[in-house]
Amino acid sequence: MTDKFETGQVIEGKVTGIQPYGAFVSLNDEIQGLVHISEVTHGYVKDINDHLTVGDEVKVKILNIDEEKNKVSLSIRATEEAPKKSPKAPKAQPAKQQDNSTTGFNTLKDKLEEWIEQSEDREGTFKN
């Protein structure tokens, strides 16, 4: 079946059919393989029809040849250079934590006295 082809080989092929899960590519008059939707391009492919149409000439890499099942797995993505990753934005600095001696996880009972004092201090300021 595939005496002319071997795993890892990169060749030209022609898209002969498209399904939601991938595209069939003819390698020659007798052999065709499948480019799974995940192997069409780098990144997420929602609709394969946005990337390929029947009759397109494509460069494919042979990923696997299964002689018993008479199947050839192909990749277009493996023939393309991966897009460069954009530099990540710097992470936001964590908010500074306040001193837990005056705020934080104290109970209401513990804080009530402090709040009364603060309130009395403020009222005293306004009375003068």
Secondary structure as GFF3:
##gff-version 3
##sequence-region A 1 128
A	DSSP	beta_strand	10	19	.	.	.	ID=ss1
A	DSSP	beta_strand	22	26	.	.	.	ID=ss2
A	DSSP	beta_strand	32	36	.	.	.	ID=ss3
A	DSSP	three_ten_helix	37	39	.	.	.	ID=ss4
A	DSSP	three_ten_helix	48	50	.	.	.	ID=ss5
A	DSSP	beta_strand	57	66	.	.	.	ID=ss6
A	DSSP	beta_strand	71	75	.	.	.	ID=ss7
A	DSSP	three_ten_helix	77	79	.	.	.	ID=ss8
A	DSSP	alpha_helix	108	127	.	.	.	ID=ss9
###
